[in-house]
Amino acid sequence: MVSNGNDAAKAKYEQKMPAFYYRPTRQDCTLLREQWIRAKYERNEFVRLERQEPYSAGYREGFLWKRGRDNGQFLSRKFILTEREGVLKYFNKHDAREPKAVMKIPTLNATFQPSKIGHPHGLQITYLKNNSTRNIFVYHEDAKEMVDWFNAIRAARFHFLQVAYPGAHNSDLVPKLTRNYIKEGYMEKTGPKHTEGFKKRWFTMDDRRLMYFRDPLDAYARGEVFIGSKDNSYTVLPGLPLSTQGNHWQFGITIVTPERKFLFACETEEAQLGWMASFQVVVNRPMLPQEYAVEAHFKHKP
C-alpha cells in the first residue's frame, strides 16, 4: 500500500520533471534536499512547465556573491549562462562589457560545498583553463535562486551532451552533468626528487584528477596528478620507499605512474585507508577513450 501511494505521488508531482534536474540523496546537503521538496510539493515545478523557466530556458542572468581570488572577500558579481554561446561568464563590474572569465560548458562542473565555503548555499564551480582546473566559489542568500543556478548549469550540460552524443540515452548522460568529488582532505606531499621536505596540502580527487592546494579555497591548484588505470601501469601502494627523506606524517601512500612515483603521507591510519580505497576505485576502473586524450595532454605542476 505504501509503495502504491509513493508511486501515485511520484506520477502526480514528477510527471514533467526534466531529466537534467538533480534528484538529491540522503548524502546531499540540506539545501538540495529542502529545495527538492519545495519544488516538488509547494511550487509544483514538475507539474507546470512555466515554473521551470528559471533553469530550463537556456539563458540565465543574475548576481552571485563570488569569493575574490586574492583577498578572499565575497563580492557581488554579474553572471550570465548562455547555451547559445556555450559558456558561463561573469563580470567584475555591473556595467562591464567584457567578462572577467569565460567558462566553456563542456568543461564546467558545479558541486555544493557549504562547509568548505562557510555558507549553507555555497557552490563550487570548476572549469578547465589551459588544461588546469580553476575554482570559483559563489553563493546566493536565496536558497531557490542558488539551486536554480545549479540546475541551469546541469541543463546546459545536458543539452550540450545531447548534441555531442546523438542517440545516447538520458540514463547515460545524466551522470555526466555534474559530479561530486570522490574525496577531499589534507595530506602531506614531497617533490619529484623525493628529497624535498614534505608539505601539508589540501587534496581534491575529482574523477581521475588529483589536485593539491595550499588552502581549500584556492582558485588554482598547486599541481595536478592524473590517476589512470592499473591496465596502464598505474598502481597504488601503502607506505613510502625506504629511501624517503624528511619529517612527515606516519601513514604513507605511493602512487606509481608510468612517468614517476608520487609520495603522500596521512596523519592517521583511517585517513590513509580512506585515500587508498578512493585511489583503488579509480585505478581499478578501465580508462575511457576520452580519458586517454586527457592523459596525453595532462600537465603536472610540481
GIKALIN-V400229 format. One record per residue. N is the residue number from 0. PHI is phi in degrees with one decimal (999 if undefined). PSI is psi in whole degrees, 0 to 359 (NA if undefined). Layout:
n=N phi=PHI psi=PSI
n=N phi=PHI psi=PSI
This chain:
n=0 phi=999 psi=315
n=1 phi=-61.9 psi=318
n=2 phi=-62.4 psi=317
n=3 phi=-63.0 psi=321
n=4 phi=-65.3 psi=318
n=5 phi=-62.9 psi=318
n=6 phi=-63.8 psi=320
n=7 phi=-66.5 psi=318
n=8 phi=-64.5 psi=319
n=9 phi=-63.2 psi=317
n=10 phi=-62.3 psi=326
n=11 phi=-79.3 psi=308
n=12 phi=-89.5 psi=350
n=13 phi=-120.7 psi=19
n=14 phi=-63.1 psi=331
n=15 phi=-122.9 psi=31
n=16 phi=-71.1 psi=126
n=17 phi=-66.3 psi=148
n=18 phi=-61.3 psi=329
n=19 phi=-80.6 psi=343
n=20 phi=-65.1 psi=133
n=21 phi=-75.9 psi=123
n=22 phi=-97.8 psi=108
n=23 phi=-70.9 psi=158
n=24 phi=-113.4 psi=179
n=25 phi=-65.2 psi=336
n=26 phi=-79.5 psi=347
n=27 phi=-78.3 psi=163
n=28 phi=-67.2 psi=162
n=29 phi=-57.8 psi=321
n=30 phi=-55.6 psi=309
n=31 phi=-63.8 psi=319
n=32 phi=-68.9 psi=319
n=33 phi=-68.2 psi=316
n=34 phi=-69.7 psi=332
n=35 phi=-62.4 psi=314
n=36 phi=-64.8 psi=316
n=37 phi=-66.3 psi=318
n=38 phi=-61.7 psi=321
n=39 phi=-78.0 psi=313
n=40 phi=-103.6 psi=324
n=41 phi=-84.9 psi=313
n=42 phi=-95.0 psi=350
n=43 phi=51.7 psi=42
n=44 phi=-66.8 psi=336
n=45 phi=-99.5 psi=13
n=46 phi=-113.6 psi=321
n=47 phi=-112.0 psi=111
n=48 phi=-60.2 psi=326
n=49 phi=-64.0 psi=339
n=50 phi=-82.7 psi=357
n=51 phi=-94.2 psi=0
n=52 phi=-53.1 psi=319
n=53 phi=-58.9 psi=334
n=54 phi=-122.8 psi=358
n=55 phi=-116.7 psi=1
n=56 phi=-77.7 psi=345
n=57 phi=87.7 psi=359
n=58 phi=-149.2 psi=134
n=59 phi=-145.7 psi=136
n=60 phi=-137.1 psi=138
n=61 phi=176.5 psi=184
n=62 phi=-112.3 psi=136
n=63 phi=-128.7 psi=152
n=64 phi=-81.3 psi=120
n=65 phi=-115.6 psi=137
n=66 phi=-76.0 psi=130
n=67 phi=-67.0 psi=140
n=68 phi=-64.1 psi=321
n=69 phi=-99.1 psi=319
n=70 phi=-99.9 psi=351
n=71 phi=75.6 psi=3
n=72 phi=-80.1 psi=143
n=73 phi=-91.4 psi=123
n=74 phi=-126.5 psi=150
n=75 phi=-70.0 psi=127
n=76 phi=-132.1 psi=143
n=77 phi=-82.8 psi=128
n=78 phi=-117.6 psi=143
n=79 phi=-133.2 psi=126
n=80 phi=-111.2 psi=121
n=81 phi=-132.6 psi=117
n=82 phi=-69.3 psi=329
n=83 phi=-61.3 psi=319
n=84 phi=-88.1 psi=346
n=85 phi=72.6 psi=34
n=86 phi=-145.3 psi=159
n=87 phi=-114.9 psi=131
n=88 phi=-137.1 psi=156
n=89 phi=-135.2 psi=159
n=90 phi=-123.9 psi=137
n=91 phi=-73.1 psi=330
n=92 phi=-121.2 psi=145
n=93 phi=-62.4 psi=331
n=94 phi=-105.2 psi=13
n=95 phi=-68.2 psi=142
n=96 phi=-88.0 psi=325
n=97 phi=-102.8 psi=136
n=98 phi=-71.9 psi=152
n=99 phi=-73.9 psi=323
n=100 phi=-146.2 psi=146
n=101 phi=-123.4 psi=120
n=102 phi=-110.3 psi=119
n=103 phi=-77.6 psi=134
n=104 phi=-55.8 psi=323
n=105 phi=-58.8 psi=332
n=106 phi=-107.9 psi=9
n=107 phi=-80.5 psi=141
n=108 phi=-141.4 psi=154
n=109 phi=-143.8 psi=136
n=110 phi=-148.1 psi=135
n=111 phi=-73.5 psi=132
n=112 phi=-136.5 psi=64
n=113 phi=-61.7 psi=319
n=114 phi=-68.3 psi=316
n=115 phi=-65.8 psi=316
n=116 phi=-80.9 psi=336
n=117 phi=83.5 psi=25
n=118 phi=-145.8 psi=137
n=119 phi=-62.1 psi=343
n=120 phi=-109.3 psi=18
n=121 phi=-68.7 psi=128
n=122 phi=-122.0 psi=131
n=123 phi=-100.6 psi=121
n=124 phi=-107.7 psi=132
n=125 phi=-126.8 psi=152
n=126 phi=-154.4 psi=167
n=127 phi=-95.7 psi=132
n=128 phi=-129.0 psi=114
n=129 phi=54.3 psi=42
n=130 phi=65.8 psi=14
n=131 phi=-117.4 psi=150
n=132 phi=-81.0 psi=133
n=133 phi=-115.5 psi=131
n=134 phi=-103.6 psi=140
n=135 phi=-130.6 psi=132
n=136 phi=-114.1 psi=124
n=137 phi=-136.8 psi=164
n=138 phi=-157.1 psi=166
n=139 phi=-137.0 psi=142
n=140 phi=-67.1 psi=334
n=141 phi=-88.3 psi=122
n=142 phi=-62.6 psi=314
n=143 phi=-61.9 psi=318
n=144 phi=-57.4 psi=317
n=145 phi=-68.8 psi=318
n=146 phi=-69.8 psi=327
n=147 phi=-63.1 psi=319
n=148 phi=-61.1 psi=316
n=149 phi=-59.1 psi=313
n=150 phi=-74.3 psi=334
n=151 phi=-66.1 psi=321
n=152 phi=-64.3 psi=317
n=153 phi=-63.0 psi=321
n=154 phi=-63.5 psi=316
n=155 phi=-62.5 psi=318
n=156 phi=-64.6 psi=320
n=157 phi=-62.6 psi=314
n=158 phi=-69.6 psi=326
n=159 phi=-63.5 psi=315
n=160 phi=-68.4 psi=328
n=161 phi=-61.1 psi=323
n=162 phi=-75.5 psi=319
n=163 phi=-68.8 psi=327
n=164 phi=-126.5 psi=72
n=165 phi=-61.3 psi=136
n=166 phi=90.0 psi=351
n=167 phi=-69.7 psi=144
n=168 phi=-75.8 psi=151
n=169 phi=-56.0 psi=324
n=170 phi=-62.9 psi=336
n=171 phi=-85.5 psi=331
n=172 phi=-86.1 psi=321
n=173 phi=-56.7 psi=318
n=174 phi=-63.7 psi=345
n=175 phi=-92.8 psi=357
n=176 phi=-70.7 psi=307
n=177 phi=-141.4 psi=160
n=178 phi=-143.3 psi=144
n=179 phi=-86.9 psi=156
n=180 phi=-71.8 psi=146
n=181 phi=-65.9 psi=317
n=182 phi=-163.5 psi=149
n=183 phi=-139.7 psi=154
n=184 phi=157.0 psi=178
n=185 phi=-88.4 psi=139
n=186 phi=-140.9 psi=169
n=187 phi=-104.4 psi=151
n=188 phi=-139.7 psi=158
n=189 phi=-120.9 psi=175
n=190 phi=-85.1 psi=184
n=191 phi=-65.6 psi=335
n=192 phi=-85.6 psi=348
n=193 phi=64.8 psi=15
n=194 phi=-111.4 psi=349
n=195 phi=-72.4 psi=155
n=196 phi=-66.6 psi=151
n=197 phi=-76.5 psi=138
n=198 phi=-125.6 psi=140
n=199 phi=-75.0 psi=129
n=200 phi=-137.6 psi=154
n=201 phi=-88.7 psi=127
n=202 phi=-111.8 psi=142
n=203 phi=-129.2 psi=124
n=204 phi=-99.3 psi=105
n=205 phi=-111.8 psi=94
n=206 phi=56.9 psi=244
n=207 phi=-95.0 psi=4
n=208 phi=-98.9 psi=119
n=209 phi=-102.5 psi=114
n=210 phi=-111.9 psi=148
n=211 phi=-130.9 psi=145
n=212 phi=-133.2 psi=155
n=213 phi=-66.7 psi=320
n=214 phi=-134.5 psi=144
n=215 phi=-56.5 psi=336
n=216 phi=-104.1 psi=21
n=217 phi=-67.4 psi=146
n=218 phi=-73.8 psi=323
n=219 phi=-122.5 psi=147
n=220 phi=-74.2 psi=148
n=221 phi=-71.1 psi=334
n=222 phi=-169.7 psi=163
n=223 phi=-138.0 psi=142
n=224 phi=-123.0 psi=130
n=225 phi=-87.1 psi=128
n=226 phi=-107.7 psi=106
n=227 phi=-89.7 psi=207
n=228 phi=-104.4 psi=155
n=229 phi=-61.7 psi=335
n=230 phi=-70.4 psi=347
n=231 phi=-117.6 psi=30
n=232 phi=71.5 psi=31
n=233 phi=-103.7 psi=132
n=234 phi=-138.9 psi=147
n=235 phi=-118.5 psi=126
n=236 phi=-125.5 psi=142
n=237 phi=-75.6 psi=147
n=238 phi=87.2 psi=177
n=239 phi=-123.3 psi=156
n=240 phi=-57.6 psi=148
n=241 phi=-60.4 psi=334
n=242 phi=-81.3 psi=358
n=243 phi=-61.4 psi=133
n=244 phi=-108.8 psi=164
n=245 phi=90.3 psi=161
n=246 phi=-79.6 psi=138
n=247 phi=-159.1 psi=166
n=248 phi=-60.7 psi=159
n=249 phi=-74.0 psi=328
n=250 phi=-102.3 psi=102
n=251 phi=-91.9 psi=159
n=252 phi=-139.3 psi=134
n=253 phi=-117.4 psi=124
n=254 phi=-105.1 psi=121
n=255 phi=-100.3 psi=123
n=256 phi=-117.3 psi=169
n=257 phi=-60.4 psi=337
n=258 phi=-95.7 psi=322
n=259 phi=-167.0 psi=177
n=260 phi=-105.8 psi=138
n=261 phi=-110.0 psi=129
n=262 phi=-110.0 psi=129
n=263 phi=-131.3 psi=157
n=264 phi=-137.5 psi=138
n=265 phi=-109.9 psi=153
n=266 phi=-74.7 psi=328
n=267 phi=-129.8 psi=160
n=268 phi=-66.1 psi=325
n=269 phi=-60.4 psi=317
n=270 phi=-65.6 psi=319
n=271 phi=-59.4 psi=313
n=272 phi=-64.3 psi=323
n=273 phi=-64.3 psi=314
n=274 phi=-66.4 psi=319
n=275 phi=-58.9 psi=315
n=276 phi=-62.7 psi=319
n=277 phi=-66.6 psi=315
n=278 phi=-61.4 psi=319
n=279 phi=-64.8 psi=322
n=280 phi=-58.5 psi=316
n=281 phi=-70.6 psi=316
n=282 phi=-65.2 psi=326
n=283 phi=-75.8 psi=347
n=284 phi=-89.4 psi=125
n=285 phi=-59.5 psi=147
n=286 phi=-78.0 psi=141
n=287 phi=-83.3 psi=159
n=288 phi=-53.5 psi=318
n=289 phi=-69.1 psi=337
n=290 phi=-73.8 psi=334
n=291 phi=-65.5 psi=324
n=292 phi=-66.5 psi=320
n=293 phi=-63.0 psi=315
n=294 phi=-60.2 psi=318
n=295 phi=-65.7 psi=326
n=296 phi=-100.9 psi=7
n=297 phi=-69.0 psi=139
n=298 phi=-116.0 psi=125
n=299 phi=-103.1 psi=128
n=300 phi=-100.5 psi=107
n=301 phi=-66.8 psi=NA
